[in-house]
Amino acid sequence: MRILLFGKNGQLGWELNRSLITLGELTVLDYPDVDFNQPQTLPEIVRAARPNVIVNAVAYTNVDKAESEPDVARRINADAVGEIAREAKNLGALLVHFSTDYVFDGAKGSSYVETDTPNPLSVYGKTKLAGEDAAAQAGKYLTFRTSWVYSNRVGGFVSKVLEWTKTQNKLRIVDDQIGSPTWSRMLAEVTGQLTARYGIDKTWLLERQGLYHLAGAGAVSRYEWVKEILRLMGREDVVVLPAKTIEFPTPAVRPLFSALDCSMFSARFGIGLPEWRTSAGFLMEEMAAPKQGS
Ligand SMILES: NC(=O)c1ccc[n+]([C@@H]2O[C@H](COP(=O)([O-])OP(=O)(O)OC[C@H]3O[C@@H](n4cnc5c(N)ncnc54)[C@H](OP(=O)(O)O)[C@@H]3O)[C@@H](O)[C@H]2O)c1
């Protein structure tokens, strides 16, 4: 099986590079070898790799900056996905793509299911929603809507929290944004399992193709999430105070409640998803463990 992975240096791509490598002949492309801001260049790149499976971990993920760069965000999150999807269709390849809880407006107040109507509040959410439609054009596709992705990568949420504690012993964190923290490795491992299954039994997987919610189980506020990160890192000396979103004006409007109900994914694929707190514990253990030889 030939697998083409776009984006190896982001939170998710980093883990996908490791979970896909044993599954076949893996081609990994990242900026500047591919530039999703130039969608018209992508079909030739896909054709050259002749993939059976394309996994796309590239995205314009700076939610606030997207408000002032809507055209760039749309090219990367939607137009580029459309070009890849068209080429996937020509080649008969499966496209695995990722979307976001920010396609929802948060007004529902309980966990979102796949049949809920999206209503994105931000440029990022709108462009990712357009990307979902674009991915479906591949004919054979899996799109996973995920949320609050975290990892040990610099620039990710966990490393930002730990950075803040270097200069502040009191953090004010919003308690009115609720979501489902999702470990990038869990997403990558699940993607790896399903890609492996596709290699063995295409029919089984294609009978289940479509759009799914895939995130850490459960829901939590940003405030509780930060408290848990600090607890797991043994940094309970840092005081965390609850605040409200309205106190921190940002260019992009975020949904206040965007937890995802992933029961359809688990039922169709027979894969149980760990509680967000369990995965967070695994990552923090790894981050806190002394390096071998030190
Ligand atoms: N992060 C979250 O909280 C979150 C929440 C919900 C859904 N998601 C979705 O989950 C997926 C993975 O997100 P993530 O957290 O792994 O994102 P990330 O860490 O920001 O990684 C995005 C990747 O896209 C690459 N990229 C950006 N612009 C590019 C361009 N013009 N050409 C080629 N590559 C480009 C980046 O490369 P450079 O590193 O070189 O810039 C990086 O490798 C995305 O589809 C995202 O929308 C994320």
The ligand as a Tripos MOL2 file, in Angstrom:
@<TRIPOS>MOLECULE
LIG
   48    52     1     0     0
SMALL
NO_CHARGES

@<TRIPOS>ATOM
      1 N1         -5.1920   22.2680   17.0260 N.am      1 LIG1
      2 C1         -6.4530   22.1020   17.4130 C.2       1 LIG1
      3 O1         -6.8300   22.4040   18.5560 O.2       1 LIG1
      4 C2         -7.4780   21.5050   16.4660 C.ar      1 LIG1
      5 C3         -8.8090   21.4310   16.8780 C.ar      1 LIG1
      6 C4         -9.7430   20.8680   16.0050 C.ar      1 LIG1
      7 C5         -9.3590   20.3980   14.7750 C.ar      1 LIG1
      8 N2         -8.0550   20.5020   14.3880 N.ar      1 LIG1
      9 C6         -7.6940   20.0070   13.0510 C.3       1 LIG1
     10 O2         -6.8000   18.9230   13.2180 O.3       1 LIG1
     11 C7         -5.8610   18.8870   12.1310 C.3       1 LIG1
     12 C8         -4.4460   18.8780   12.6720 C.3       1 LIG1
     13 O3         -4.2360   20.0600   13.4450 O.3       1 LIG1
     14 P1         -2.8660   20.3360   14.2300 P.3       1 LIG1
     15 O4         -3.2120   20.7750   15.5940 O.co2     1 LIG1
     16 O5         -1.9200   19.2040   14.0090 O.co2     1 LIG1
     17 O6         -2.3540   21.6200   13.4000 O.3       1 LIG1
     18 P2         -0.8910   22.2570   13.3810 P.3       1 LIG1
     19 O7         -0.0830   21.7450   14.5060 O.co2     1 LIG1
     20 O8         -1.0990   23.7330   13.2420 O.co2     1 LIG1
     21 O9         -0.2690   21.6820   12.0230 O.3       1 LIG1
     22 C9         -0.6760   22.1560   10.7750 C.3       1 LIG1
     23 C10         0.3070   21.7050    9.7230 C.3       1 LIG1
     24 O10        -0.0520   22.3400    8.4920 O.3       1 LIG1
     25 C11         1.1540   22.8120    7.9000 C.3       1 LIG1
     26 N3          0.8930   23.9220    6.9870 N.ar      1 LIG1
     27 C12         0.3330   25.1280    7.2770 C.ar      1 LIG1
     28 N4          0.2910   25.8820    6.1630 N.ar      1 LIG1
     29 C13         0.8100   25.1410    5.1680 C.ar      1 LIG1
     30 C14         1.0350   25.3660    3.7830 C.ar      1 LIG1
     31 N5          0.7280   26.5290    3.1740 N.pl3     1 LIG1
     32 N6          1.5580   24.3570    3.0360 N.ar      1 LIG1
     33 C15         1.9260   23.1880    3.6050 C.ar      1 LIG1
     34 N7          1.7630   22.9250    4.9190 N.ar      1 LIG1
     35 C16         1.2200   23.8920    5.6790 C.ar      1 LIG1
     36 C17         2.0080   23.2420    9.0680 C.3       1 LIG1
     37 O11         3.3310   23.3560    8.6340 O.3       1 LIG1
     38 P3          4.3490   24.3340    9.4160 P.3       1 LIG1
     39 O12         4.5280   23.6940   10.7750 O.co2     1 LIG1
     40 O13         5.5660   24.3000    8.5770 O.co2     1 LIG1
     41 O14         3.6450   25.6630    9.4860 O.co2     1 LIG1
     42 C18         1.7610   22.0740   10.0300 C.3       1 LIG1
     43 O15         2.5920   20.9810    9.7020 O.3       1 LIG1
     44 C19        -6.2030   20.0970   11.2590 C.3       1 LIG1
     45 O16        -7.0400   19.6960   10.2260 O.3       1 LIG1
     46 C20        -6.9550   21.0220   12.2120 C.3       1 LIG1
     47 O17        -7.8250   21.8910   11.5190 O.3       1 LIG1
     48 C21        -7.0990   21.0370   15.2060 C.ar      1 LIG1
@<TRIPOS>BOND
     1     1     2 1
     2     2     3 2
     3     2     4 1
     4     4     5 ar
     5     4    48 ar
     6     5     6 ar
     7     6     7 ar
     8     7     8 ar
     9     8     9 1
    10     8    48 ar
    11     9    10 1
    12     9    46 1
    13    10    11 1
    14    11    12 1
    15    11    44 1
    16    12    13 1
    17    13    14 1
    18    14    15 2
    19    14    16 1
    20    14    17 1
    21    17    18 1
    22    18    19 2
    23    18    20 1
    24    18    21 1
    25    21    22 1
    26    22    23 1
    27    23    24 1
    28    23    42 1
    29    24    25 1
    30    25    26 1
    31    25    36 1
    32    26    27 ar
    33    26    35 ar
    34    27    28 ar
    35    28    29 ar
    36    29    30 ar
    37    29    35 ar
    38    30    31 1
    39    30    32 ar
    40    32    33 ar
    41    33    34 ar
    42    34    35 ar
    43    36    37 1
    44    36    42 1
    45    37    38 1
    46    38    39 2
    47    38    40 1
    48    38    41 1
    49    42    43 1
    50    44    45 1
    51    44    46 1
    52    46    47 1
@<TRIPOS>SUBSTRUCTURE
     1 LIG1         1 GROUP 0 **** ****
